[in-house]
Amino acid sequence: MRIHEQRKLFGKRLRELRLAQDLSQEKLAEMADLHRNYVGILERAQQSPSLDAICKLAHALKVRPAELLSRLP
């Protein structure tokens, strides 16, 4: 699987989890202590997340980091 396809799957999963909690991208970024545009960049698969970002996002969403990666092969 190509890197871009993996980023797309990650972004889609991130968006699903965010919307399930009725959070805006900006609010999630604030809760995760990330730049306000970063969540959108990840959801649009424009950048791969760092391990730190995955952990921060998972903590903010109250899920395990593996939940954000669950769609990846």
Beta strands, then each sheet from edge to edge (+ up, - down):
end
